Amino acid sequence: MIRFFLTATVVVFGLAVAQQNWVESIINPTPESRAAVCKDVFERTTANTFQVSEIRTYLTQSGASQFQSILGSVLSVCRAAARRLDNIPSLSVLMSTSVLLWVSGSVRELRSARDWAAVFVLYGQDGSEIARVRFNPRSSSLGNTDDWKADCSGSSCRWVGRNLYYFSINAEFLEKLKEATSFGFLYTDASGVNTVKFTQQEYPNLK
């Protein structure tokens, strides 16, 4: 059940390049593609023709995790601005949107969920890891009671919910996008360390 989240709310900054590979198009889409998505959702939200279900186009579920691409984060930001009757977000705002990752689960004590961690990983042509970045603890939401609820329906009470991870990406990581052929996440939960990997062959419609 997961943002919104590598965007994870994943924070990815950087300049787009003229010729983008599949990974770059998802992790660091061009300014033009961000602006086009924003304009479309902003105008349709204002006209009350935008369907909330369209957000799912930019969400990908894998096991207990859910990934939201940069364009998904752009969509969310621009839709929220339109609903507040604000101006359409500037390009600088769109370029600061992030990959998000949500991880769902259940824990006996809420503090256990606050110890979970996640890293964003790039893989090269041979499938080996070429770069990784750890989630940003200041932006992320771990073990927040807004996202976790007590469930006492069984013989004992447990907390059920999800964590949200944001990732602050540096220039060195962005440079590695040119070499990357796939990407994914490593995250921990009550079961231990988990791996989620995204390839163009398995996820050809990923945006």
ZIFENBEL-V735681 format. One record per pair of residues at least 12 apart in sequence whose C-alpha atoms are under 8 Angstrom apart, sorted by the first residue. I is the first residue (numbers start at 0). GAP is how many residues later the second one is. D is the distance in whole Angstrom. If there is no record, write none. Layout:
BEGIN
I,GAP,D  I,GAP,D
END
This chain:
BEGIN
0,60,7  0,63,6  0,64,6  0,65,6  0,101,8  0,102,7  0,103,6  0,161,8  1,59,7  1,62,7  1,63,5  1,64,4  1,65,7  1,99,7  1,100,4  1,101,6  1,102,6  1,160,7  2,56,8  2,63,7  2,64,5  2,65,4  2,66,7  2,70,7  2,96,6  2,97,3  2,98,5  2,99,6  2,161,7  2,162,7  2,163,8  3,54,8  3,55,7  3,63,7  3,64,4  3,65,7  3,68,6  3,69,6  3,72,8  3,95,7  3,96,5  3,97,7  4,54,8  4,61,6  4,62,5  4,63,4  4,64,8  4,94,6  4,95,3  4,96,3  4,97,5  4,159,6  4,160,7  4,161,7  5,61,6  5,62,6  5,63,6  5,64,8  5,92,7  5,93,3  5,94,3  5,95,5  5,114,7  5,159,7  5,160,7  5,161,7  6,60,7  6,61,5  6,62,5  6,63,5  6,64,8  6,65,7  6,66,6  6,90,7  6,91,4  6,92,2  6,93,3  6,94,7  6,159,7  6,160,8  7,59,7  7,60,7  7,90,7  7,91,4  7,92,2  7,93,4  7,94,7  7,127,7  7,156,7  7,157,4  7,158,4  7,159,5  8,59,8  8,64,7  8,89,6  8,90,6  8,91,4  8,92,7  8,130,8  8,131,7  8,155,7  8,156,6  8,157,5  8,158,8  9,88,6  9,89,4  9,90,4  9,91,6  9,110,8  9,125,6  9,126,8  9,155,5  9,156,3  9,157,3  9,158,7  10,85,7  10,86,7  10,87,4  10,88,6  10,125,8  10,155,6  10,156,4  10,157,4  10,158,6  11,15,7  11,16,7  11,58,8  11,84,6  11,85,6  11,86,5  11,87,6  11,155,7  11,156,6  11,157,5  11,158,8  12,15,8  12,82,6  12,83,5  12,84,7  12,85,8  12,155,8  12,156,6  12,157,7  13,14,7  13,81,7  13,157,7  13,160,7  14,13,8  14,15,7  14,16,8  15,12,6  15,13,6  15,14,5  15,15,7  16,13,7  19,158,8  20,157,7  20,160,8  21,159,7  21,178,7  22,154,7  22,157,6  22,158,6  22,159,6  22,160,7  23,153,6  23,154,7  24,182,8  25,43,6  25,44,7  25,45,8  25,180,8  25,181,6  26,42,7  26,43,6  26,72,7  27,42,7  27,146,8  28,41,7  28,42,7  30,60,7  30,63,8  30,64,7  33,37,6  33,40,7  33,60,7  33,61,8  34,56,7  34,59,7  36,34,7  36,37,7  36,38,6  37,36,6  37,37,6  37,40,5  37,41,8  37,50,8  37,51,8  38,39,8  38,49,8  40,34,6  40,37,7  40,38,6  41,36,6  41,37,6  41,39,8  41,40,5  41,46,7  42,39,8  44,34,6  44,37,6  44,38,7  45,36,6  45,37,7  54,17,7  54,20,8  54,21,8  56,15,8  56,149,8  56,150,7  57,13,7  57,14,5  57,148,7  57,149,6  58,13,7  59,146,8  61,134,7  63,39,6  63,40,5  63,41,7  64,36,7  64,37,5  64,38,4  64,39,6  65,35,6  65,36,5  65,37,7  66,32,8  66,33,6  66,34,5  66,35,7  67,31,6  67,32,5  67,33,6  68,29,8  68,30,5  68,31,7  68,138,7  69,27,6  69,28,6  69,29,5  70,136,7  72,24,6  72,25,6  72,26,7  72,27,8  73,20,6  73,23,6  76,12,8  97,68,7  97,69,7  98,67,7  98,68,7  99,64,7  99,65,6  99,66,5  99,67,7  100,63,6  100,64,5  100,65,7  101,60,6  101,61,5  101,62,5  101,63,6  102,59,5  102,60,5  102,61,7  102,86,8  103,56,8  103,57,6  103,58,4  103,59,6  104,55,6  104,56,6  104,57,6  104,84,7  104,85,7  105,52,6  105,53,5  105,54,4  105,55,6  105,84,7  106,51,6  106,52,5  106,53,7  106,83,7  107,49,7  107,50,5  107,51,6  108,49,7  108,50,7  109,33,6  109,49,6  110,32,7  111,31,8  112,29,6  112,30,5  112,50,7  112,76,7  113,28,5  113,29,5  114,27,8  115,26,8  115,71,7  115,72,5  115,73,6  116,18,7  116,70,6  116,71,5  116,72,8  117,16,6  117,17,6  117,47,7  117,67,7  117,68,6  117,69,4  117,70,6  118,13,6  118,14,5  118,15,4  118,16,6  118,48,8  118,66,6  118,67,5  118,68,6  119,12,5  119,13,5  119,14,6  119,15,7  119,47,7  119,63,8  119,64,6  119,65,5  119,66,7  120,12,7  120,62,6  120,63,5  120,64,6  120,65,7  121,54,8  121,55,7  121,58,6  121,59,8  121,60,6  121,61,4  121,62,7  122,57,5  122,58,6  122,59,5  122,60,6  123,55,6  123,56,5  123,57,5  123,58,7  124,54,8  124,55,7  124,56,6  126,55,8  129,46,7  129,50,8  130,42,6  130,45,7  131,41,7  132,34,7  132,35,8  132,36,7  132,40,8  133,33,7  133,34,8  134,30,6  134,31,6  134,32,5  134,33,7  135,29,7  135,30,6  135,31,5  135,32,6  136,28,8  136,29,8  138,26,8  138,27,6  139,23,8  139,24,6  139,25,5  139,26,5  140,22,6  140,23,5  140,24,7  141,20,8  141,21,5  141,22,6  141,23,8  142,19,8  142,20,6  143,19,8  146,14,6  146,15,6  146,16,7  147,12,5  147,13,4  147,14,6  148,12,6  180,18,7  181,15,7  181,16,6  181,17,5  181,18,7  182,14,6  182,15,5  182,16,7  183,12,5  183,13,4  183,14,6  184,12,7
END
